[in-house]
Amino acid sequence: MADIDIDALHPTYSEIYNVLGKDSDALLNLFKNMSGQQINLPVHLYDPDMVKKKLAARVQNNESIDINVASEHYGYSRRWIRT
C-alpha cells in the first residue's frame, strides 16, 4: 500500500495509527473500509448474550466456573456472572 504522511494525519487517525502499533497498512485498510462512519465502541469486548450462552453451556456440562476468573476474562462484574 501507499506510504502515509504521519505528520499530516487527522488527530483521530493519528491516535488509531498509534493504537495499531504504527501499522500503516492496517490504518489504510481501516480508513478504506470505515471512513465516513461514526463508530461507538461498546464498553464490553464480549456480547452479554453470548457470554450468558457460554456460561450456561458450561453449567449444563457440570463444569465449574470460577466467578473471579470469568469476571476478569469477560469484563463483567462478579455479580453479573453469578446471576
Secondary structure as UniProt FT lines:
FT   HELIX           6..8
FT   HELIX           11..19
FT   TURN            20..21
FT   HELIX           24..34
FT   TURN            35..36
FT   HELIX           48..60
FT   TURN            61..62
FT   HELIX           67..74
FT   HELIX           78..82
//
